[in-house]
Amino acid sequence: MHKLMILTTAMLLALFAGCATTPASLKDHDGIVHAPLTGPENELVVMVFSSTDCPIANAMAPDIERANLETTEAGGRFYLVHARPELTAERTRRHASDYKLTMPVIVDRDHELVEELDATITPEAFVLRMRGDGTYDIVYQGSVNNLYGSVGNRRTNVTEHHLRDAVRSAASGEKIEMAKRTPFGCYIQRD
């Protein structure tokens, strides 16, 4: 009986510890605090994990910006998330300027969002629908577009805009045709 109580207590502590690590708020490179994993019921939140030095992510920057504009026009929020703790605000600000990216840019220094969403690649997109109770559903996860069919296999032109299609479907309440697509890019280095 005593061992069962210890085991139950340990399991509850692990469960509550996991809840406590859900990222409540992170600052963008301008010092503005954002809570990307909370929001009113049915709000769309899009996050694209990126890297300042990933050539595949940088090649997709124009399509990422178009997805940002479509998301905000539909009433949603859009974030570019850098998963490199050593990046400075100056570096991310310059990168956003160089690639004409206008969305809030967050540096996920402690990999809170990386762990929460299990992001592995840059660029990797997530479209979330908020439930309104502090939870969310991932309605799309994967590639931004089909510029790369695999690493090192770049097309001349993009013919499929996976993220933008997912945003349009989610915003209109339609089912997303393929809710999960394999992203190709640079691996997120985890500790």
Protein Blocks (a to p, Z undefined) as FASTA:
>chain_A
ZZmmmmmmmmmmmmmmmmmmpcfbdcdfkopacdfkgccehiacddddddfklmklmmmm
mmmmmmmmmmmmnopacddddfbfkbcfklmmmmmmmnopabdcdddfkommmmmnopab
dcdddddddehlopacdfbgcdfblmbgbghiacfbdcbdfklmmmmmmmnopacfblcd
cddddddddZZ
